[in-house]
Amino acid sequence: MDESTLLAHALRDYMRKNVEESELGFIDSPLDAGEPYSAITSALSIAQHFSIPMPPVFVDHITALSSWTSSERTNLERQLESLPAWWELAS
């Protein structure tokens, strides 16, 4: 399993405690189709919609993936900036 697929599965597991099964389907479909990058962007869209903070380890690994195009990176940065800060979860 490559890093992007592993990361997509880890994101799905993290999101599972925050959203319903119907939302997880938007992550599962691209994973089942062998499209981990689409699964990652779906997970980020769901996190953005539900204002779910993203742990820094996920942010670091997502941004470190080398196959993103420049427009995808721009979109990722915009999505990640719109998420609540991780530390706010503890307060």
PyMOL Python script that loads the backbone (N, CA, C, O; Angstrom):
from pymol import cmd

cmd.read_pdbstr("""\
ATOM      1  N   MET A   1       0.852  -1.171   0.000  1.00  0.00           N
ATOM      2  CA  MET A   1       0.000   0.000   0.000  1.00  0.00           C
ATOM      3  C   MET A   1       0.897   1.233   0.000  1.00  0.00           C
ATOM      4  O   MET A   1       1.794   1.356   0.834  1.00  0.00           O
ATOM      5  N   ASP A   2       0.651   2.139  -0.934  1.00  0.00           N
ATOM      6  CA  ASP A   2       1.478   3.344  -0.983  1.00  0.00           C
ATOM      7  C   ASP A   2       0.993   4.372   0.047  1.00  0.00           C
ATOM      8  O   ASP A   2      -0.051   4.201   0.678  1.00  0.00           O
ATOM      9  N   GLU A   3       1.773   5.429   0.195  1.00  0.00           N
ATOM     10  CA  GLU A   3       1.495   6.405   1.254  1.00  0.00           C
ATOM     11  C   GLU A   3       0.145   7.088   1.078  1.00  0.00           C
ATOM     12  O   GLU A   3      -0.566   7.308   2.059  1.00  0.00           O
ATOM     13  N   SER A   4      -0.220   7.426  -0.161  1.00  0.00           N
ATOM     14  CA  SER A   4      -1.492   8.119  -0.375  1.00  0.00           C
ATOM     15  C   SER A   4      -2.680   7.234   0.000  1.00  0.00           C
ATOM     16  O   SER A   4      -3.659   7.719   0.568  1.00  0.00           O
ATOM     17  N   THR A   5      -2.602   5.954  -0.311  1.00  0.00           N
ATOM     18  CA  THR A   5      -3.685   5.030   0.040  1.00  0.00           C
ATOM     19  C   THR A   5      -3.756   4.844   1.554  1.00  0.00           C
ATOM     20  O   THR A   5      -4.842   4.853   2.133  1.00  0.00           O
ATOM     21  N   LEU A   6      -2.617   4.677   2.182  1.00  0.00           N
ATOM     22  CA  LEU A   6      -2.575   4.545   3.638  1.00  0.00           C
ATOM     23  C   LEU A   6      -3.138   5.796   4.311  1.00  0.00           C
ATOM     24  O   LEU A   6      -3.899   5.699   5.274  1.00  0.00           O
ATOM     25  N   LEU A   7      -2.766   6.951   3.808  1.00  0.00           N
ATOM     26  CA  LEU A   7      -3.250   8.214   4.354  1.00  0.00           C
ATOM     27  C   LEU A   7      -4.763   8.346   4.168  1.00  0.00           C
ATOM     28  O   LEU A   7      -5.461   8.790   5.079  1.00  0.00           O
ATOM     29  N   ALA A   8      -5.267   7.967   3.010  1.00  0.00           N
ATOM     30  CA  ALA A   8      -6.710   8.038   2.757  1.00  0.00           C
ATOM     31  C   ALA A   8      -7.474   7.131   3.721  1.00  0.00           C
ATOM     32  O   ALA A   8      -8.523   7.520   4.235  1.00  0.00           O
ATOM     33  N   HIS A   9      -6.965   5.943   3.966  1.00  0.00           N
ATOM     34  CA  HIS A   9      -7.612   5.033   4.920  1.00  0.00           C
ATOM     35  C   HIS A   9      -7.544   5.593   6.344  1.00  0.00           C
ATOM     36  O   HIS A   9      -8.511   5.488   7.098  1.00  0.00           O
ATOM     37  N   ALA A  10      -6.426   6.177   6.704  1.00  0.00           N
ATOM     38  CA  ALA A  10      -6.292   6.776   8.041  1.00  0.00           C
ATOM     39  C   ALA A  10      -7.254   7.954   8.207  1.00  0.00           C
ATOM     40  O   ALA A  10      -7.855   8.122   9.268  1.00  0.00           O
ATOM     41  N   LEU A  11      -7.395   8.764   7.161  1.00  0.00           N
ATOM     42  CA  LEU A  11      -8.344   9.879   7.209  1.00  0.00           C
ATOM     43  C   LEU A  11      -9.771   9.368   7.376  1.00  0.00           C
ATOM     44  O   LEU A  11     -10.558   9.928   8.140  1.00  0.00           O
ATOM     45  N   ARG A  12     -10.094   8.303   6.655  1.00  0.00           N
ATOM     46  CA  ARG A  12     -11.430   7.726   6.771  1.00  0.00           C
ATOM     47  C   ARG A  12     -11.678   7.265   8.210  1.00  0.00           C
ATOM     48  O   ARG A  12     -12.748   7.511   8.766  1.00  0.00           O
ATOM     49  N   ASP A  13     -10.700   6.607   8.802  1.00  0.00           N
ATOM     50  CA  ASP A  13     -10.845   6.146  10.184  1.00  0.00           C
ATOM     51  C   ASP A  13     -11.014   7.321  11.144  1.00  0.00           C
ATOM     52  O   ASP A  13     -11.809   7.250  12.082  1.00  0.00           O
ATOM     53  N   TYR A  14     -10.273   8.393  10.912  1.00  0.00           N
ATOM     54  CA  TYR A  14     -10.397   9.583  11.760  1.00  0.00           C
ATOM     55  C   TYR A  14     -11.784  10.214  11.599  1.00  0.00           C
ATOM     56  O   TYR A  14     -12.406  10.618  12.581  1.00  0.00           O
ATOM     57  N   MET A  15     -12.259  10.294  10.355  1.00  0.00           N
ATOM     58  CA  MET A  15     -13.545  10.934  10.091  1.00  0.00           C
ATOM     59  C   MET A  15     -14.717  10.103  10.620  1.00  0.00           C
ATOM     60  O   MET A  15     -15.785  10.644  10.906  1.00  0.00           O
ATOM     61  N   ARG A  16     -14.518   8.804  10.747  1.00  0.00           N
ATOM     62  CA  ARG A  16     -15.593   7.898  11.159  1.00  0.00           C
ATOM     63  C   ARG A  16     -16.224   8.307  12.485  1.00  0.00           C
ATOM     64  O   ARG A  16     -17.428   8.134  12.673  1.00  0.00           O
ATOM     65  N   LYS A  17     -15.436   8.843  13.399  1.00  0.00           N
ATOM     66  CA  LYS A  17     -15.992   9.222  14.706  1.00  0.00           C
ATOM     67  C   LYS A  17     -16.699  10.578  14.668  1.00  0.00           C
ATOM     68  O   LYS A  17     -17.341  10.974  15.641  1.00  0.00           O
ATOM     69  N   ASN A  18     -16.582  11.289  13.543  1.00  0.00           N
ATOM     70  CA  ASN A  18     -17.136  12.639  13.453  1.00  0.00           C
ATOM     71  C   ASN A  18     -18.341  12.777  12.533  1.00  0.00           C
ATOM     72  O   ASN A  18     -19.079  13.757  12.635  1.00  0.00           O
ATOM     73  N   VAL A  19     -18.557  11.816  11.638  1.00  0.00           N
ATOM     74  CA  VAL A  19     -19.641  11.934  10.657  1.00  0.00           C
ATOM     75  C   VAL A  19     -20.410  10.619  10.549  1.00  0.00           C
ATOM     76  O   VAL A  19     -19.980   9.583  11.056  1.00  0.00           O
ATOM     77  N   GLU A  20     -21.546  10.688   9.882  1.00  0.00           N
ATOM     78  CA  GLU A  20     -22.389   9.509   9.674  1.00  0.00           C
ATOM     79  C   GLU A  20     -21.832   8.631   8.553  1.00  0.00           C
ATOM     80  O   GLU A  20     -20.968   9.049   7.782  1.00  0.00           O
ATOM     81  N   GLU A  21     -22.338   7.433   8.486  1.00  0.00           N
ATOM     82  CA  GLU A  21     -21.914   6.461   7.474  1.00  0.00           C
ATOM     83  C   GLU A  21     -22.155   6.980   6.055  1.00  0.00           C
ATOM     84  O   GLU A  21     -21.381   6.683   5.145  1.00  0.00           O
ATOM     85  N   SER A  22     -23.225   7.753   5.868  1.00  0.00           N
ATOM     86  CA  SER A  22     -23.527   8.264   4.524  1.00  0.00           C
ATOM     87  C   SER A  22     -22.427   9.195   4.016  1.00  0.00           C
ATOM     88  O   SER A  22     -22.115   9.179   2.825  1.00  0.00           O
ATOM     89  N   GLU A  23     -21.837  10.000   4.891  1.00  0.00           N
ATOM     90  CA  GLU A  23     -20.735  10.866   4.485  1.00  0.00           C
ATOM     91  C   GLU A  23     -19.473  10.055   4.206  1.00  0.00           C
ATOM     92  O   GLU A  23     -18.697  10.392   3.311  1.00  0.00           O
ATOM     93  N   LEU A  24     -19.273   8.994   4.969  1.00  0.00           N
ATOM     94  CA  LEU A  24     -18.094   8.154   4.745  1.00  0.00           C
ATOM     95  C   LEU A  24     -18.121   7.512   3.364  1.00  0.00           C
ATOM     96  O   LEU A  24     -17.072   7.175   2.815  1.00  0.00           O
ATOM     97  N   GLY A  25     -19.305   7.340   2.803  1.00  0.00           N
ATOM     98  CA  GLY A  25     -19.425   6.793   1.460  1.00  0.00           C
ATOM     99  C   GLY A  25     -18.710   7.637   0.424  1.00  0.00           C
ATOM    100  O   GLY A  25     -18.239   7.115  -0.586  1.00  0.00           O
ATOM    101  N   PHE A  26     -18.624   8.954   0.666  1.00  0.00           N
ATOM    102  CA  PHE A  26     -17.921   9.837  -0.261  1.00  0.00           C
ATOM    103  C   PHE A  26     -16.406   9.636  -0.198  1.00  0.00           C
ATOM    104  O   PHE A  26     -15.688  10.044  -1.111  1.00  0.00           O
ATOM    105  N   ILE A  27     -15.930   9.023   0.853  1.00  0.00           N
ATOM    106  CA  ILE A  27     -14.514   8.655   0.960  1.00  0.00           C
ATOM    107  C   ILE A  27     -14.317   7.223   0.452  1.00  0.00           C
ATOM    108  O   ILE A  27     -13.326   6.917  -0.211  1.00  0.00           O
ATOM    109  N   ASP A  28     -15.271   6.362   0.771  1.00  0.00           N
ATOM    110  CA  ASP A  28     -15.162   4.953   0.381  1.00  0.00           C
ATOM    111  C   ASP A  28     -15.197   4.745  -1.128  1.00  0.00           C
ATOM    112  O   ASP A  28     -14.447   3.926  -1.659  1.00  0.00           O
ATOM    113  N   SER A  29     -16.062   5.481  -1.820  1.00  0.00           N
ATOM    114  CA  SER A  29     -16.196   5.279  -3.272  1.00  0.00           C
ATOM    115  C   SER A  29     -14.881   5.481  -4.014  1.00  0.00           C
ATOM    116  O   SER A  29     -14.486   4.608  -4.786  1.00  0.00           O
ATOM    117  N   PRO A  30     -14.184   6.609  -3.809  1.00  0.00           N
ATOM    118  CA  PRO A  30     -12.896   6.747  -4.499  1.00  0.00           C
ATOM    119  C   PRO A  30     -11.851   5.733  -4.026  1.00  0.00           C
ATOM    120  O   PRO A  30     -11.021   5.287  -4.818  1.00  0.00           O
ATOM    121  N   LEU A  31     -11.886   5.368  -2.742  1.00  0.00           N
ATOM    122  CA  LEU A  31     -10.952   4.345  -2.258  1.00  0.00           C
ATOM    123  C   LEU A  31     -11.194   3.014  -2.967  1.00  0.00           C
ATOM    124  O   LEU A  31     -10.252   2.339  -3.382  1.00  0.00           O
ATOM    125  N   ASP A  32     -12.465   2.649  -3.099  1.00  0.00           N
ATOM    126  CA  ASP A  32     -12.806   1.402  -3.782  1.00  0.00           C
ATOM    127  C   ASP A  32     -12.401   1.436  -5.252  1.00  0.00           C
ATOM    128  O   ASP A  32     -12.112   0.398  -5.846  1.00  0.00           O
ATOM    129  N   ALA A  33     -12.381   2.632  -5.835  1.00  0.00           N
ATOM    130  CA  ALA A  33     -12.006   2.782  -7.240  1.00  0.00           C
ATOM    131  C   ALA A  33     -10.494   2.915  -7.420  1.00  0.00           C
ATOM    132  O   ALA A  33     -10.012   3.051  -8.544  1.00  0.00           O
ATOM    133  N   GLY A  34      -9.745   2.876  -6.312  1.00  0.00           N
ATOM    134  CA  GLY A  34      -8.293   2.998  -6.405  1.00  0.00           C
ATOM    135  C   GLY A  34      -7.814   4.419  -6.609  1.00  0.00           C
ATOM    136  O   GLY A  34      -6.759   4.644  -7.203  1.00  0.00           O
ATOM    137  N   GLU A  35      -8.586   5.383  -6.119  1.00  0.00           N
ATOM    138  CA  GLU A  35      -8.257   6.802  -6.263  1.00  0.00           C
ATOM    139  C   GLU A  35      -8.038   7.443  -4.891  1.00  0.00           C
ATOM    140  O   GLU A  35      -8.909   8.162  -4.401  1.00  0.00           O
ATOM    141  N   PRO A  36      -6.888   7.192  -4.270  1.00  0.00           N
ATOM    142  CA  PRO A  36      -6.678   7.713  -2.915  1.00  0.00           C
ATOM    143  C   PRO A  36      -6.645   9.241  -2.846  1.00  0.00           C
ATOM    144  O   PRO A  36      -7.064   9.818  -1.843  1.00  0.00           O
ATOM    145  N   TYR A  37      -6.154   9.901  -3.894  1.00  0.00           N
ATOM    146  CA  TYR A  37      -6.117  11.363  -3.864  1.00  0.00           C
ATOM    147  C   TYR A  37      -7.530  11.940  -3.854  1.00  0.00           C
ATOM    148  O   TYR A  37      -7.790  12.932  -3.174  1.00  0.00           O
ATOM    149  N   SER A  38      -8.437  11.328  -4.600  1.00  0.00           N
ATOM    150  CA  SER A  38      -9.836  11.762  -4.575  1.00  0.00           C
ATOM    151  C   SER A  38     -10.458  11.502  -3.210  1.00  0.00           C
ATOM    152  O   SER A  38     -11.252  12.307  -2.724  1.00  0.00           O
ATOM    153  N   ALA A  39     -10.103  10.388  -2.594  1.00  0.00           N
ATOM    154  CA  ALA A  39     -10.611  10.085  -1.257  1.00  0.00           C
ATOM    155  C   ALA A  39     -10.118  11.119  -0.245  1.00  0.00           C
ATOM    156  O   ALA A  39     -10.864  11.531   0.643  1.00  0.00           O
ATOM    157  N   ILE A  40      -8.871  11.531  -0.383  1.00  0.00           N
ATOM    158  CA  ILE A  40      -8.307  12.543   0.522  1.00  0.00           C
ATOM    159  C   ILE A  40      -9.031  13.869   0.346  1.00  0.00           C
ATOM    160  O   ILE A  40      -9.395  14.509   1.332  1.00  0.00           O
ATOM    161  N   THR A  41      -9.246  14.290  -0.900  1.00  0.00           N
ATOM    162  CA  THR A  41      -9.942  15.560  -1.125  1.00  0.00           C
ATOM    163  C   THR A  41     -11.393  15.473  -0.662  1.00  0.00           C
ATOM    164  O   THR A  41     -11.944  16.459  -0.174  1.00  0.00           O
ATOM    165  N   SER A  42     -12.012  14.317  -0.807  1.00  0.00           N
ATOM    166  CA  SER A  42     -13.375  14.139  -0.294  1.00  0.00           C
ATOM    167  C   SER A  42     -13.398  14.264   1.224  1.00  0.00           C
ATOM    168  O   SER A  42     -14.281  14.912   1.785  1.00  0.00           O
ATOM    169  N   ALA A  43     -12.432  13.648   1.882  1.00  0.00           N
ATOM    170  CA  ALA A  43     -12.355  13.736   3.345  1.00  0.00           C
ATOM    171  C   ALA A  43     -12.161  15.183   3.793  1.00  0.00           C
ATOM    172  O   ALA A  43     -12.760  15.621   4.776  1.00  0.00           O
ATOM    173  N   LEU A  44     -11.329  15.916   3.073  1.00  0.00           N
ATOM    174  CA  LEU A  44     -11.120  17.325   3.425  1.00  0.00           C
ATOM    175  C   LEU A  44     -12.376  18.150   3.189  1.00  0.00           C
ATOM    176  O   LEU A  44     -12.678  19.054   3.968  1.00  0.00           O
ATOM    177  N   SER A  45     -13.107  17.850   2.131  1.00  0.00           N
ATOM    178  CA  SER A  45     -14.360  18.566   1.872  1.00  0.00           C
ATOM    179  C   SER A  45     -15.379  18.297   2.973  1.00  0.00           C
ATOM    180  O   SER A  45     -16.089  19.204   3.408  1.00  0.00           O
ATOM    181  N   ILE A  46     -15.447  17.062   3.414  1.00  0.00           N
ATOM    182  CA  ILE A  46     -16.356  16.713   4.510  1.00  0.00           C
ATOM    183  C   ILE A  46     -15.919  17.414   5.796  1.00  0.00           C
ATOM    184  O   ILE A  46     -16.753  17.946   6.528  1.00  0.00           O
ATOM    185  N   ALA A  47     -14.628  17.415   6.066  1.00  0.00           N
ATOM    186  CA  ALA A  47     -14.109  18.104   7.256  1.00  0.00           C
ATOM    187  C   ALA A  47     -14.427  19.593   7.189  1.00  0.00           C
ATOM    188  O   ALA A  47     -14.785  20.205   8.195  1.00  0.00           O
ATOM    189  N   GLN A  48     -14.296  20.165   6.009  1.00  0.00           N
ATOM    190  CA  GLN A  48     -14.600  21.583   5.833  1.00  0.00           C
ATOM    191  C   GLN A  48     -16.093  21.833   6.071  1.00  0.00           C
ATOM    192  O   GLN A  48     -16.459  22.785   6.761  1.00  0.00           O
ATOM    193  N   HIS A  49     -16.941  20.995   5.511  1.00  0.00           N
ATOM    194  CA  HIS A  49     -18.390  21.158   5.649  1.00  0.00           C
ATOM    195  C   HIS A  49     -18.841  21.065   7.108  1.00  0.00           C
ATOM    196  O   HIS A  49     -19.693  21.837   7.548  1.00  0.00           O
ATOM    197  N   PHE A  50     -18.274  20.129   7.845  1.00  0.00           N
ATOM    198  CA  PHE A  50     -18.678  19.911   9.233  1.00  0.00           C
ATOM    199  C   PHE A  50     -17.766  20.603  10.247  1.00  0.00           C
ATOM    200  O   PHE A  50     -17.908  20.388  11.450  1.00  0.00           O
ATOM    201  N   SER A  51     -16.831  21.430   9.773  1.00  0.00           N
ATOM    202  CA  SER A  51     -15.890  22.157  10.642  1.00  0.00           C
ATOM    203  C   SER A  51     -15.154  21.209  11.585  1.00  0.00           C
ATOM    204  O   SER A  51     -15.122  21.415  12.798  1.00  0.00           O
ATOM    205  N   ILE A  52     -14.571  20.178  11.007  1.00  0.00           N
ATOM    206  CA  ILE A  52     -13.826  19.186  11.780  1.00  0.00           C
ATOM    207  C   ILE A  52     -12.343  19.538  11.730  1.00  0.00           C
ATOM    208  O   ILE A  52     -11.770  19.607  10.643  1.00  0.00           O
ATOM    209  N   PRO A  53     -11.712  19.762  12.873  1.00  0.00           N
ATOM    210  CA  PRO A  53     -10.278  20.069  12.870  1.00  0.00           C
ATOM    211  C   PRO A  53      -9.463  18.876  12.375  1.00  0.00           C
ATOM    212  O   PRO A  53      -9.828  17.720  12.590  1.00  0.00           O
ATOM    213  N   MET A  54      -8.378  19.178  11.723  1.00  0.00           N
ATOM    214  CA  MET A  54      -7.511  18.139  11.176  1.00  0.00           C
ATOM    215  C   MET A  54      -6.219  18.093  11.986  1.00  0.00           C
ATOM    216  O   MET A  54      -5.536  19.109  12.112  1.00  0.00           O
ATOM    217  N   PRO A  55      -5.876  16.933  12.536  1.00  0.00           N
ATOM    218  CA  PRO A  55      -4.625  16.817  13.290  1.00  0.00           C
ATOM    219  C   PRO A  55      -3.422  17.200  12.421  1.00  0.00           C
ATOM    220  O   PRO A  55      -3.394  16.884  11.232  1.00  0.00           O
ATOM    221  N   PRO A  56      -2.444  17.867  12.997  1.00  0.00           N
ATOM    222  CA  PRO A  56      -1.275  18.306  12.230  1.00  0.00           C
ATOM    223  C   PRO A  56      -0.561  17.179  11.489  1.00  0.00           C
ATOM    224  O   PRO A  56       0.000  17.410  10.418  1.00  0.00           O
ATOM    225  N   VAL A  57      -0.570  15.975  12.032  1.00  0.00           N
ATOM    226  CA  VAL A  57       0.107  14.870  11.348  1.00  0.00           C
ATOM    227  C   VAL A  57      -0.550  14.605   9.993  1.00  0.00           C
ATOM    228  O   VAL A  57       0.145  14.290   9.027  1.00  0.00           O
ATOM    229  N   PHE A  58      -1.867  14.726   9.907  1.00  0.00           N
ATOM    230  CA  PHE A  58      -2.545  14.559   8.622  1.00  0.00           C
ATOM    231  C   PHE A  58      -2.185  15.691   7.669  1.00  0.00           C
ATOM    232  O   PHE A  58      -1.883  15.456   6.499  1.00  0.00           O
ATOM    233  N   VAL A  59      -2.220  16.912   8.175  1.00  0.00           N
ATOM    234  CA  VAL A  59      -1.889  18.065   7.330  1.00  0.00           C
ATOM    235  C   VAL A  59      -0.486  17.913   6.761  1.00  0.00           C
ATOM    236  O   VAL A  59      -0.269  18.138   5.570  1.00  0.00           O
ATOM    237  N   ASP A  60       0.460  17.534   7.600  1.00  0.00           N
ATOM    238  CA  ASP A  60       1.846  17.361   7.148  1.00  0.00           C
ATOM    239  C   ASP A  60       1.960  16.306   6.056  1.00  0.00           C
ATOM    240  O   ASP A  60       2.641  16.516   5.052  1.00  0.00           O
ATOM    241  N   HIS A  61       1.302  15.188   6.248  1.00  0.00           N
ATOM    242  CA  HIS A  61       1.399  14.104   5.266  1.00  0.00           C
ATOM    243  C   HIS A  61       0.641  14.428   3.983  1.00  0.00           C
ATOM    244  O   HIS A  61       1.094  14.083   2.892  1.00  0.00           O
ATOM    245  N   ILE A  62      -0.507  15.088   4.105  1.00  0.00           N
ATOM    246  CA  ILE A  62      -1.273  15.455   2.910  1.00  0.00           C
ATOM    247  C   ILE A  62      -0.473  16.417   2.046  1.00  0.00           C
ATOM    248  O   ILE A  62      -0.365  16.228   0.834  1.00  0.00           O
ATOM    249  N   THR A  63       0.082  17.436   2.662  1.00  0.00           N
ATOM    250  CA  THR A  63       0.829  18.433   1.882  1.00  0.00           C
ATOM    251  C   THR A  63       2.153  17.894   1.371  1.00  0.00           C
ATOM    252  O   THR A  63       2.707  18.439   0.417  1.00  0.00           O
ATOM    253  N   ALA A  64       2.673  16.840   1.980  1.00  0.00           N
ATOM    254  CA  ALA A  64       3.950  16.267   1.538  1.00  0.00           C
ATOM    255  C   ALA A  64       3.806  15.335   0.337  1.00  0.00           C
ATOM    256  O   ALA A  64       4.802  15.000  -0.304  1.00  0.00           O
ATOM    257  N   LEU A  65       2.580  14.911   0.024  1.00  0.00           N
ATOM    258  CA  LEU A  65       2.395  14.034  -1.137  1.00  0.00           C
ATOM    259  C   LEU A  65       2.837  14.764  -2.399  1.00  0.00           C
ATOM    260  O   LEU A  65       2.479  15.923  -2.612  1.00  0.00           O
ATOM    261  N   SER A  66       3.607  14.089  -3.223  1.00  0.00           N
ATOM    262  CA  SER A  66       4.243  14.757  -4.365  1.00  0.00           C
ATOM    263  C   SER A  66       3.394  14.803  -5.630  1.00  0.00           C
ATOM    264  O   SER A  66       3.746  15.525  -6.563  1.00  0.00           O
ATOM    265  N   SER A  67       2.314  14.080  -5.697  1.00  0.00           N
ATOM    266  CA  SER A  67       1.550  13.996  -6.947  1.00  0.00           C
ATOM    267  C   SER A  67       0.481  15.070  -7.120  1.00  0.00           C
ATOM    268  O   SER A  67      -0.231  15.063  -8.123  1.00  0.00           O
ATOM    269  N   TRP A  68       0.353  15.986  -6.173  1.00  0.00           N
ATOM    270  CA  TRP A  68      -0.631  17.063  -6.330  1.00  0.00           C
ATOM    271  C   TRP A  68      -0.186  18.017  -7.432  1.00  0.00           C
ATOM    272  O   TRP A  68       0.998  18.338  -7.534  1.00  0.00           O
ATOM    273  N   THR A  69      -1.119  18.469  -8.251  1.00  0.00           N
ATOM    274  CA  THR A  69      -0.808  19.514  -9.232  1.00  0.00           C
ATOM    275  C   THR A  69      -0.811  20.851  -8.503  1.00  0.00           C
ATOM    276  O   THR A  69      -1.230  20.928  -7.349  1.00  0.00           O
ATOM    277  N   SER A  70      -0.351  21.893  -9.163  1.00  0.00           N
ATOM    278  CA  SER A  70      -0.308  23.205  -8.505  1.00  0.00           C
ATOM    279  C   SER A  70      -1.714  23.700  -8.176  1.00  0.00           C
ATOM    280  O   SER A  70      -1.913  24.308  -7.124  1.00  0.00           O
ATOM    281  N   SER A  71      -2.686  23.459  -9.041  1.00  0.00           N
ATOM    282  CA  SER A  71      -4.053  23.896  -8.736  1.00  0.00           C
ATOM    283  C   SER A  71      -4.647  23.076  -7.590  1.00  0.00           C
ATOM    284  O   SER A  71      -5.400  23.605  -6.772  1.00  0.00           O
ATOM    285  N   GLU A  72      -4.310  21.794  -7.532  1.00  0.00           N
ATOM    286  CA  GLU A  72      -4.774  20.969  -6.412  1.00  0.00           C
ATOM    287  C   GLU A  72      -4.143  21.433  -5.108  1.00  0.00           C
ATOM    288  O   GLU A  72      -4.806  21.468  -4.071  1.00  0.00           O
ATOM    289  N   ARG A  73      -2.871  21.787  -5.155  1.00  0.00           N
ATOM    290  CA  ARG A  73      -2.201  22.302  -3.945  1.00  0.00           C
ATOM    291  C   ARG A  73      -2.853  23.594  -3.464  1.00  0.00           C
ATOM    292  O   ARG A  73      -3.042  23.796  -2.264  1.00  0.00           O
ATOM    293  N   THR A  74      -3.195  24.465  -4.409  1.00  0.00           N
ATOM    294  CA  THR A  74      -3.862  25.716  -4.055  1.00  0.00           C
ATOM    295  C   THR A  74      -5.199  25.430  -3.377  1.00  0.00           C
ATOM    296  O   THR A  74      -5.534  26.042  -2.363  1.00  0.00           O
ATOM    297  N   ASN A  75      -5.954  24.503  -3.940  1.00  0.00           N
ATOM    298  CA  ASN A  75      -7.238  24.127  -3.357  1.00  0.00           C
ATOM    299  C   ASN A  75      -7.053  23.496  -1.979  1.00  0.00           C
ATOM    300  O   ASN A  75      -7.808  23.792  -1.053  1.00  0.00           O
ATOM    301  N   LEU A  76      -6.050  22.627  -1.842  1.00  0.00           N
ATOM    302  CA  LEU A  76      -5.760  22.003  -0.546  1.00  0.00           C
ATOM    303  C   LEU A  76      -5.438  23.051   0.509  1.00  0.00           C
ATOM    304  O   LEU A  76      -5.955  23.001   1.625  1.00  0.00           O
ATOM    305  N   GLU A  77      -4.588  23.993   0.153  1.00  0.00           N
ATOM    306  CA  GLU A  77      -4.218  25.046   1.105  1.00  0.00           C
ATOM    307  C   GLU A  77      -5.445  25.825   1.544  1.00  0.00           C
ATOM    308  O   GLU A  77      -5.592  26.145   2.724  1.00  0.00           O
ATOM    309  N   ARG A  78      -6.331  26.134   0.597  1.00  0.00           N
ATOM    310  CA  ARG A  78      -7.545  26.873   0.918  1.00  0.00           C
ATOM    311  C   ARG A  78      -8.439  26.058   1.854  1.00  0.00           C
ATOM    312  O   ARG A  78      -8.982  26.589   2.823  1.00  0.00           O
ATOM    313  N   GLN A  79      -8.583  24.776   1.558  1.00  0.00           N
ATOM    314  CA  GLN A  79      -9.406  23.921   2.415  1.00  0.00           C
ATOM    315  C   GLN A  79      -8.810  23.789   3.811  1.00  0.00           C
ATOM    316  O   GLN A  79      -9.524  23.909   4.807  1.00  0.00           O
ATOM    317  N   LEU A  80      -7.520  23.547   3.885  1.00  0.00           N
ATOM    318  CA  LEU A  80      -6.870  23.368   5.185  1.00  0.00           C
ATOM    319  C   LEU A  80      -6.924  24.642   6.018  1.00  0.00           C
ATOM    320  O   LEU A  80      -7.082  24.577   7.237  1.00  0.00           O
ATOM    321  N   GLU A  81      -6.795  25.801   5.374  1.00  0.00           N
ATOM    322  CA  GLU A  81      -6.868  27.070   6.105  1.00  0.00           C
ATOM    323  C   GLU A  81      -8.263  27.322   6.665  1.00  0.00           C
ATOM    324  O   GLU A  81      -8.410  27.999   7.683  1.00  0.00           O
ATOM    325  N   SER A  82      -9.284  26.784   6.009  1.00  0.00           N
ATOM    326  CA  SER A  82     -10.652  27.034   6.459  1.00  0.00           C
ATOM    327  C   SER A  82     -11.084  26.116   7.605  1.00  0.00           C
ATOM    328  O   SER A  82     -12.121  26.346   8.227  1.00  0.00           O
ATOM    329  N   LEU A  83     -10.292  25.082   7.882  1.00  0.00           N
ATOM    330  CA  LEU A  83     -10.636  24.167   8.971  1.00  0.00           C
ATOM    331  C   LEU A  83     -10.310  24.793  10.324  1.00  0.00           C
ATOM    332  O   LEU A  83      -9.377  25.590  10.429  1.00  0.00           O
ATOM    333  N   PRO A  84     -11.068  24.439  11.353  1.00  0.00           N
ATOM    334  CA  PRO A  84     -10.737  24.945  12.687  1.00  0.00           C
ATOM    335  C   PRO A  84      -9.343  24.471  13.097  1.00  0.00           C
ATOM    336  O   PRO A  84      -8.892  23.395  12.704  1.00  0.00           O
ATOM    337  N   ALA A  85      -8.688  25.288  13.883  1.00  0.00           N
ATOM    338  CA  ALA A  85      -7.358  24.913  14.368  1.00  0.00           C
ATOM    339  C   ALA A  85      -7.486  23.701  15.283  1.00  0.00           C
ATOM    340  O   ALA A  85      -8.453  23.576  16.034  1.00  0.00           O
ATOM    341  N   TRP A  86      -6.516  22.827  15.213  1.00  0.00           N
ATOM    342  CA  TRP A  86      -6.538  21.592  16.008  1.00  0.00           C
ATOM    343  C   TRP A  86      -6.581  21.887  17.499  1.00  0.00           C
ATOM    344  O   TRP A  86      -7.305  21.214  18.232  1.00  0.00           O
ATOM    345  N   TRP A  87      -5.824  22.878  17.968  1.00  0.00           N
ATOM    346  CA  TRP A  87      -5.760  23.166  19.405  1.00  0.00           C
ATOM    347  C   TRP A  87      -7.089  23.647  19.957  1.00  0.00           C
ATOM    348  O   TRP A  87      -7.338  23.516  21.156  1.00  0.00           O
ATOM    349  N   GLU A  88      -7.952  24.201  19.109  1.00  0.00           N
ATOM    350  CA  GLU A  88      -9.249  24.670  19.586  1.00  0.00           C
ATOM    351  C   GLU A  88     -10.135  23.517  20.043  1.00  0.00           C
ATOM    352  O   GLU A  88     -11.062  23.717  20.828  1.00  0.00           O
ATOM    353  N   LEU A  89      -9.857  22.334  19.563  1.00  0.00           N
ATOM    354  CA  LEU A  89     -10.651  21.178  19.941  1.00  0.00           C
ATOM    355  C   LEU A  89     -10.557  20.907  21.443  1.00  0.00           C
ATOM    356  O   LEU A  89     -11.529  20.467  22.057  1.00  0.00           O
ATOM    357  N   ALA A  90      -9.407  21.165  22.027  1.00  0.00           N
ATOM    358  CA  ALA A  90      -9.192  20.880  23.445  1.00  0.00           C
ATOM    359  C   ALA A  90      -9.830  21.919  24.358  1.00  0.00           C
ATOM    360  O   ALA A  90     -10.023  21.657  25.545  1.00  0.00           O
ATOM    361  N   SER A  91     -10.154  23.077  23.832  1.00  0.00           N
ATOM    362  CA  SER A  91     -10.693  24.133  24.699  1.00  0.00           C
ATOM    363  C   SER A  91     -12.197  24.137  24.770  1.00  0.00           C
ATOM    364  O   SER A  91     -12.780  24.972  25.463  1.00  0.00           O
TER     365      SER A  91
END
""", "prot")
cmd.dss("prot")
cmd.show_as("cartoon", "prot")
cmd.util.cbc("prot")
cmd.orient("prot")
